[in-house]
Amino acid sequence: MRIIDLRSDTMTQPTDAMRRAMAEAEVGDDVFGEDPTVNQLEELAAERLGKEAALYVSSGTMGNLVSQLKHCGRGDEIILGSHAHTFFFEQGGSAAVGSIHPRTVPNQPDGKLALEDIEIAIRGDNVHFPRSRLILLENTHNLCNGCPLEIDYMKAVGEIARRHKLKIHVDGARIFNAAIALGVEPKDLTAEADSVSFCLSKGLAAPVGSMVCGTQDFINQARRARKVLGGGMRQAGVLAAAGIVALNEMVARLAEDHANAKKLALGLAEMPGISINPDDIQTNIVFFEVTREGMVPEEFVQKIDAEGIRMLPVGPQKVRAVTHYHITSADIDQALGVIAKVMSKVK
Ligand SMILES: Cc1ncc(COP(=O)(O)O)c(C=O)c1O
């Protein structure tokens, strides 16, 4: 039975072109700055995101952590969304490692932080308060249906940040999905950001790695933070080679993933016992609710798993499905067929 794995776009496997590039990569000791393939990837990433420099890190979590550590000192405060990946799923790393205080404001359903909420959260100069230092945005927003944040919104947050002398970090794990969905250049989405991290290992299908982009000075500091976290890698060019292929060959095709996600959402909207608004789905992440009485997401997921369809239960009612490079339009038909069967059998 072919498994149709919709749990995450992290399930993607390196393409043949990536495997070839990895086998042939020219390498050196990257802690000495001597790995030509890593250097090439870092230049390419910086250029794509419109920043001076970039740093190859092991994961999105590390990219977000080194960025927070470099923007903030002990006791400084970060304003971020209540549903931010960085807040929810990264072990509170900035607090655990950097003594940085998180200040959450509610994520709107489209992944934004309301501008007035940001303004209210910014601390005044008062001996009782931590110092507001950083605004952290997520684009696309994982837990908010993979919603992309548009350029105008970024400009509005940029204006607030400048007025209050705050920095902006964008967790752009899926920034290329955002750019493709909005039909804009990634660098235009990150122009207001002092730093941005993005993942090579999700929809872009590289096996390992994320990039942090920013000014040369910021990246020099981030390189030190990466080293103290144990993230200095040696002949990392074998991995970076796949990242170069990811950036050159895997971005434009993300539109297929978005079309498949929309098709899945439209199909699910027709199913009894499932609730979803297909208009909410703009990129590759599909959240839906199992509303059938007596059926919890875990049970739904187990039943479709038995038929070769994998999805992720999230919370008391929700299920997440993510489309990616290995999911075809025919796979979506297959998944919808299985779900229809499972839901029709449930009393
Ligand atoms: C929005 C977002 N940020 C950061 C990460 C962390 O990436 P990694 O798993 O590479 O640490 C993820 C992973 O799913 C994510 O979805």
Ligand as a Chemical Component Dictionary entry (heavy atoms), coordinates in Angstrom:
data_LIG
# 
_chem_comp.id                   LIG 
_chem_comp.type                 NON-POLYMER 
_chem_comp.pdbx_formal_charge   0 
_chem_comp.three_letter_code    LIG 
# 
loop_
_chem_comp_atom.comp_id 
_chem_comp_atom.atom_id 
_chem_comp_atom.alt_atom_id 
_chem_comp_atom.type_symbol 
_chem_comp_atom.charge 
_chem_comp_atom.model_Cartn_x 
_chem_comp_atom.model_Cartn_y 
_chem_comp_atom.model_Cartn_z 
_chem_comp_atom.pdbx_ordinal 
LIG C1 C1 C 0 6.613  28.148 11.477 1  
LIG C2 C2 C 0 7.718  27.251 11.922 2  
LIG N1 N1 N 0 8.815  27.796 12.462 3  
LIG C3 C3 C 0 9.851  27.047 12.863 4  
LIG C4 C4 C 0 9.822  25.679 12.737 5  
LIG C5 C5 C 0 10.985 24.879 13.274 6  
LIG O1 O1 O 0 11.689 24.242 12.290 7  
LIG P1 P1 P 0 12.602 22.969 12.663 8  
LIG O2 O2 O 0 11.670 21.812 12.780 9  
LIG O3 O3 O 0 13.529 22.873 11.494 10 
LIG O4 O4 O 0 13.308 23.275 13.925 11 
LIG C6 C6 C 0 8.701  25.072 12.188 12 
LIG C7 C7 C 0 8.662  23.597 12.060 13 
LIG O5 O5 O 0 7.651  23.001 11.762 14 
LIG C8 C8 C 0 7.615  25.868 11.773 15 
LIG O6 O6 O 0 6.511  25.343 11.253 16 
# 
loop_
_chem_comp_bond.comp_id 
_chem_comp_bond.atom_id_1 
_chem_comp_bond.atom_id_2 
_chem_comp_bond.value_order 
_chem_comp_bond.pdbx_ordinal 
LIG C1 C2 SING 1  
LIG C2 N1 SING 2  
LIG C2 C8 DOUB 3  
LIG N1 C3 DOUB 4  
LIG C3 C4 SING 5  
LIG C4 C5 SING 6  
LIG C4 C6 DOUB 7  
LIG C5 O1 SING 8  
LIG O1 P1 SING 9  
LIG P1 O2 DOUB 10 
LIG P1 O3 SING 11 
LIG P1 O4 SING 12 
LIG C6 C7 SING 13 
LIG C6 C8 SING 14 
LIG C7 O5 DOUB 15 
LIG C8 O6 SING 16 
# 
